[in-house]
Amino acid sequence: MKIFGIGLLRGLGITLKNFIMSYLQPRGMNNRNGLITSQYPEEKLEHPERFRYFPFLVYDEDPAKPRCTGCNICGQECPPKCMTIVRDKDENGKTVTFPGIFDIDVSVCMQCGICQEVCPFDAIYMDHDFEASEYQRQKELIYDKNKLLKPASYFTSIRPEDSAASKPRKT
């Protein structure tokens, strides 16, 4: 004899068990008991150090000389191809080891972090700033070099372990 609905009852039992256990076990990023509901934007949860959102470029002292050399390894490895990198030229027309153009289309970026992994100069890292809404997609969501540059002190504040391991670029 078959009992109809036994699968439904088992599924509801599992859901009830998970609901009750969520109040008894520590969960979430802050190890608080119970379900986590934050009153965003007034209350913001802390992010882990390796939280990743959009990339940013690190500079040590001078924003005109970032750690990036414009080698374009990150642009070649980027799965959605959202990066445009062109090396700058000096007054004689010779290329220099700084990017003249470094643009990222954040409306296409999938926040995979591959650009950070393949950078041999520790020049690009994933940011924690996820509040990047804009009114017009085509204009404001293409970040240029000036919008992507952040000082090494900012990098140290959001990623202390990684900043201790990274080395500044020698010029």
C-alpha positions as CSV (number, residue, x, y, z in Angstrom):
1,M,0.0,0.0,0.0
2,K,1.3,3.4,-1.0
3,I,0.9,6.5,1.1
4,F,0.6,9.6,-1.1
5,G,2.4,12.7,0.1
6,I,5.1,10.9,2.2
7,G,7.8,12.8,0.2
8,L,6.1,16.1,0.9
9,L,6.0,15.4,4.6
10,R,9.7,14.4,4.7
11,G,10.6,17.6,2.9
12,L,8.5,19.7,5.3
13,G,10.2,17.8,8.2
14,I,13.6,18.7,7.0
15,T,12.6,22.3,6.5
16,L,11.2,22.5,10.1
17,K,14.4,20.8,11.5
18,N,16.6,23.4,9.7
19,F,14.4,26.3,10.9
20,I,14.7,25.1,14.5
21,M,18.4,24.4,14.3
22,S,19.1,27.9,12.9
23,Y,18.1,29.3,16.3
24,L,20.3,26.8,18.2
25,Q,23.6,26.8,16.2
26,P,26.0,29.8,15.7
27,R,25.8,30.9,12.1
28,G,26.9,33.7,9.8
29,M,29.9,36.0,9.6
30,N,29.6,37.4,13.1
31,N,28.9,34.0,14.7
32,R,25.6,35.3,16.2
33,N,23.0,32.8,17.2
34,G,19.8,32.5,15.2
35,L,18.8,33.8,11.9
36,I,20.7,36.9,10.7
37,T,18.7,39.8,9.5
38,S,20.5,43.1,9.2
39,Q,18.7,46.5,8.9
40,Y,20.7,47.5,5.8
41,P,21.8,50.3,5.2
42,E,21.8,51.4,8.9
43,E,23.4,48.2,10.1
44,K,26.1,46.7,7.9
45,L,27.7,43.3,8.4
46,E,31.4,42.9,8.5
47,H,33.0,41.3,5.5
48,P,35.8,38.7,5.6
49,E,39.2,39.9,4.6
50,R,39.1,38.0,1.2
51,F,35.6,39.4,0.3
52,R,35.8,40.5,-3.3
53,Y,33.8,42.9,-5.3
54,F,35.3,45.2,-8.0
55,P,39.0,45.5,-8.6
56,F,41.1,48.5,-7.7
57,L,44.7,49.5,-8.4
58,V,47.2,50.0,-5.6
59,Y,49.8,52.8,-5.6
60,D,52.5,53.3,-3.0
61,E,53.4,57.0,-2.8
62,D,52.6,58.7,-6.0
63,P,49.2,58.1,-7.7
64,A,50.9,58.9,-11.1
65,K,53.1,55.8,-10.6
66,P,50.9,52.8,-9.6
67,R,52.3,49.4,-9.0
68,C,50.7,48.3,-12.3
69,T,53.1,48.2,-15.3
70,G,50.5,47.8,-17.9
71,C,51.6,44.3,-18.9
72,N,48.0,43.4,-19.7
73,I,48.2,39.9,-18.2
74,C,45.0,40.6,-16.2
75,G,43.2,41.8,-19.3
76,Q,44.1,38.7,-21.2
77,E,43.0,36.4,-18.5
78,C,39.8,38.2,-17.7
79,P,36.9,35.8,-18.8
80,P,34.4,38.5,-19.8
81,K,37.1,40.8,-21.3
82,C,36.0,43.8,-19.4
83,M,39.4,45.5,-19.0
84,T,41.1,47.9,-21.4
85,I,44.8,48.4,-20.7
86,V,47.2,50.5,-22.8
87,R,50.7,51.5,-21.8
88,D,51.6,55.2,-21.7
89,K,54.3,56.8,-23.9
90,D,56.8,59.4,-23.0
91,E,57.6,62.5,-25.0
92,N,59.9,60.6,-27.3
93,G,57.2,58.1,-28.2
94,K,58.8,55.2,-26.2
95,T,56.5,53.1,-24.0
96,V,56.9,53.5,-20.3
97,T,56.0,50.9,-17.6
98,F,52.9,52.6,-16.5
99,P,49.4,52.3,-17.9
100,G,48.1,55.3,-19.8
101,I,44.6,53.8,-20.0
102,F,43.3,51.3,-17.5
103,D,39.5,51.0,-17.8
104,I,37.2,48.4,-16.3
105,D,33.6,48.1,-17.3
106,V,32.1,47.1,-14.0
107,S,28.7,46.3,-15.6
108,V,30.4,43.4,-17.3
109,C,32.9,42.4,-14.6
110,M,31.8,39.1,-12.8
111,Q,34.0,39.7,-9.7
112,C,35.9,36.4,-10.2
113,G,39.2,37.7,-8.9
114,I,41.3,36.2,-11.7
115,C,42.9,39.6,-12.4
116,Q,44.2,39.7,-8.8
117,E,45.5,36.1,-9.0
118,V,47.5,36.6,-12.2
119,C,49.0,40.0,-11.4
120,P,52.8,39.5,-10.9
121,F,53.2,42.9,-9.4
122,D,50.5,42.8,-6.6
123,A,49.0,45.9,-8.3
124,I,45.3,44.9,-8.5
125,Y,43.1,43.6,-5.7
126,M,39.4,43.1,-5.1
127,D,37.7,45.9,-3.2
128,H,35.1,45.6,-0.3
129,D,33.1,48.6,-1.6
130,F,30.0,47.0,-3.1
131,E,27.7,50.0,-3.1
132,A,28.4,51.0,-6.7
133,S,25.0,51.8,-8.1
134,E,24.7,54.5,-10.8
135,Y,21.9,56.0,-12.9
136,Q,23.4,55.5,-16.3
137,R,25.1,52.2,-17.2
138,Q,27.1,53.2,-20.2
139,K,28.9,56.2,-18.7
140,E,29.3,55.8,-15.0
141,L,30.0,52.1,-14.8
142,I,33.2,52.3,-16.8
143,Y,35.8,53.0,-14.2
144,D,38.9,54.7,-15.4
145,K,42.4,54.6,-13.9
146,N,41.7,57.7,-11.7
147,K,38.6,56.0,-10.2
148,L,40.4,52.7,-9.7
149,L,43.5,54.0,-8.0
150,K,43.6,53.7,-4.2
151,P,46.6,54.1,-1.8
152,A,48.5,51.3,-0.2
153,S,47.1,52.5,3.2
154,Y,43.6,51.8,2.1
155,F,44.7,48.3,0.9
156,T,46.3,47.7,4.3
157,S,43.2,48.7,6.1
158,I,40.9,46.3,4.3
159,R,43.3,43.4,3.8
160,P,46.0,43.4,6.5
161,E,47.2,39.9,5.9
162,D,47.6,40.3,2.1
163,S,49.3,43.7,2.5
164,A,51.9,42.2,4.8
165,A,52.7,39.6,2.1
166,S,52.7,42.0,-0.9
167,K,55.8,43.9,-1.9
168,P,55.7,47.5,-3.2
169,R,57.0,48.0,-6.8
170,K,60.5,49.2,-7.2
171,T,60.9,52.0,-9.6
